[in-house]
Amino acid sequence: MRSNLGFFSDEKFRSIFFQTLVVGLFALGLFFVISTTSYNLEKRNIATGWSFLQNPAGFDISFSPFLEFKSTDTHLKVYFVGVLNTLLVSVTGCIAATILGFILGIVRLSSNWLLSRLVYIYVEFSRNVPLLLQIILWYSILIQLPRVKQSLQVLDVFYISNRGLYSPRPIFESGFSYVSIAIVLALISSFLINRWAKKRQDKTGQQFPVFSSSIGLIFIVPLILFFILGSPLSFEHPELKGFNFKGGLVIRPEFIAMFLALSIYTAAFISEIVRAGIMSVSKGQREASAAIGLKQTWIMRLIIIPQALRVIVPPLTSQYLNLTKNSSLGIAVGYADLVHGFGGISLNQTGQAIECMAIVMATYLSISLTISFFMNIYNRSIQFKEK
Amino acid sequence: MNEMNEVRKPPVATTGIIGWLRINLFFNWTNSLITLFVIYCLYQFIPWILDWTIFSADFKYNYLGEQITNQEMCSRNLDPENGGACWAVIYVRFYQFIYGFYPKVEVWRVNLAYVMLAFALLPLLYAKLPYRKYFLYFTYIFPVIAYFLLNGGLGFTEVSTNKWGGLLVTLVLGCTGIALAFPIGIMLALGRRSKLPVISMMCTLFIEFIRGVPLITLLFFGMVMLPLFLPEGIDMDGLVRVLVAVTLFQSAYMAEVIRGGLQAIPPGQYEAAKSLGMSYWRMNLLIILPQAIRISIPPIVNTSIGLFKDTTLVIIVGILDLLGIGRGTLADTNWLGLSYEIYFFVSLVFFIFTFGMSRYSLYLEKKLKTGINMGAD
C-alpha cells in the first residue's frame, strides 16, 4: 500500500531528511545567534578574544591559601585561585560528608529507637531546606561570633572570632623533606604489604597483622626519623597586633560556612544512600556470618559493607558531583571560588561575559567528568568479579 | 555438671510499653547508656528551644505590651535577660514575604491565583478525584489564566514582574519550571533514545552539558549572555530570563528521569505496537509514554523537590524570592540582627512544601509498588 509520497515512506530517506533538517535548523539558529551577538558586542564596545586574561585584575582576593595573590596579578591567576578554592572546598566537603554520612547511615539503622529517630529528624530537616539558605545561615552564625579582641581561645593555640579560625602555621625546615619521603615510602610499602597479605591469606589461610604493621610503618618510622633529624618543624603562632592577628594560618568564615553547610547537607543524602545500601544486603548474610562466629564489628566490616558498597557507590558518585557543583554557591557569602572570583568579579570588570562563562562552564564540565571517571574505575573494582 | 539447672525466669514482657522500651531503648548496657545520654541532651535542648521559639518569644507585642515596629522594641533587645525570638518581624513583613511588592489594591489577583493553583494541582495529585477530566481541562488552561491574572492584560492593570516577590516568585519559578520542563524533558528523553544518530547525539550533548555545570552558571548565562544573543529591541524580562535558565536546567534532569522510565519498558511493548502498524509518534504517545511516565512519577517528584529548593539561587542574580525578601528585611536597619527569626521562618516555609512533596512521592511509590529507584541522581 504505497501512497503518492512513495519516497517519503522510505525509512532511510526519511531518516536522512529529518536529520538534515535538524542540522540545517541548528546551523541557521547558530548563525543567527553569532551574527546578532557580534553585532551587539560591537555596539556595546565589548572587546572579544582571550587577551584580557593577561590584564591585571585590580582587586584583592581575601582567601587564597595556596597561591599568593596581589591586586596587580592577572585575571588568569584569578582563575587559578578560583579553581583551587573550588577544589579545596569540594574535596574537604566530600571527605567530611562521606564520613558523616556513613556514620549517620549506620546509626540510623541502630536498634536504639531514640538514636535512629534523631538521625531521621536531622536527615529530613537537612534535605528539605535549600542548601543556599543553610550556607547563609551558617555564615550569619559565624560572623556573629565575638570580635577579634574578644576571640575565643581553644587549647591556647586556636583563636575563633568573627574573622575566622586562627591556628599556628607549620614551618617546614630543611630536614623535613626526608620525613615526608619516609611517609610516602611507608604508604607505598603498607599498600604492598596489604596486597601480599591478601594473596598469602587466599593461598594458605594465614593472617598477617596488616593494620598494626601499617600503622607502625606510617606513623612510628617517620616519627623516629623526625626526632633523629632534630624536629625540623616549628609553628608560627598567630599574635594579636592592633585590630587583627598577625601570622599563623587563618581559615576564613566564608570557607568554614561553605564547608559546614556542604558537608552537613550532603551527609544527609549520603546517609540515606548508605542506609539503603546496607538494607539491600539480605538478612541471611548477617545471620550466616553470625552463625560462623564472627564478631559484630567484623560482620559489618567484612560481610555487610563490601556488599553494600556495590549499591552505594553509583549514587554516591552523583552526590560528589552535586557537592562539587553546589560549591558554586560560595558567591552568596563571598567565598572566592571559580564562580565568584572569575565568573563574577573578573566578568564584571572586563565585561567579557561570553569568554568568562565559557571558561567557567568548561572547567566545571571537566571537573565533573574527572570525578565520574575515577568513581567509575572504583565502582568497577568493587563490583562482583565473574570468575 | 550434675547440679540441677537453675529454674529460669519467664521471658520479660515483649509486648506492651515495657516490652517496647526494653527492646528499642534498653536492649543492653551500651544501648541503655546511649539512651540516657540522648534523653539528657534532649532534656537540656528541648526546653531551651521551646522557650526561645514560643514561651519567651514576642509575636506581636513585647513584654511591655507595646506593638513592635522595629528591632529595638523586641523584648530581648530591651532586656537581654528577658525574651526569646522576635517573631514580630514576620508579622510586620508578612505581606512582603507572601506577595513581594505587589500593589495592595491588586493583591486579590494573587490570592485568586493561589487558590486556582490548588485546584489545578488537585487532579494531578489525586487520581481518584470525581470529575477528574473536567478538573484536568482547568489544569491545562490554568497557566494562561495565571499569566493574565498575575501579569495583567485582558482588562487587568499591568503589574510588572519587578514588583513580584517572596513566595509568589518562589511558586511561579517552581511551578513554571516544572511544568515547562516536563514536555521538553520527554522530547529530550525520546531524542536521546532515538535511532537517528544526529538527533540522539545532540540530545545527549545537551543533557550532559546541562547536568555537568552548576545551576548558577546557567542563571548567569540567562542574565548576562542571553541579552547579547537576541537582536536589538527585544528586551527580555528579568524573571523570564531566569525562567529560561531554570527550565533548561530542569528539563535535562527530567529527561534523564524519564529515560530511566523508558528503559524499564519491556521491548515486547514496542514490538507489539509496531506490529499493529503504529507510527513512531502514535506508539510513543499511546503505548510507551503512559507506562514510562507512570513508573517515573516518584523520581519526577524528587527532581521537582530539588528544583523547588534550587529556585533560591535566583537571589544571586537579584530576583527577590522568599529568601531574597528575608535578606532584604535583614538589610533594613529596622530589623537588623533578627537573622535567626527570618531564616527560621523561611526554612519552615520551604520545609513544609518540600517535606509535603517528599511524603507525597513516598505515598505514590507505595501505591505504584514500583520499588525501582530510577534516576535518583
Interface residues (C-beta under 8 A of the other chain):
Chain A: S15 F18 Q19 V22 V23 F26 V33 T36 T37 Y39 N40 L41 K43 S111 N112 W113 L114 L115 L118 E124 F125 R127 N128 V129 P130 L131 L132 L133 I136 L137 S140 Q144 A276 P315 S318 L321 N322 K325 N326 S328 L329 I331 A332 V339 G343 L347 A353 I354 M357 V360 M361 Y364 L365 S368 L369
Chain B: I23 N24 L25 F27 N31 I34 T35 V38 I39 K195 L196 P197 V198 I199 M202 F209 R211 G212 V213 P214 L215 I216 T217 F220 F221 V224 M225 P227 L228 F229 L230 P231 E232 I305 K309 D310 T312 L313 I315 I316 L323 R327 S339 Y340 Y343 V346 S347 F350 F351 T354 F355 S358 N373 A376 D377
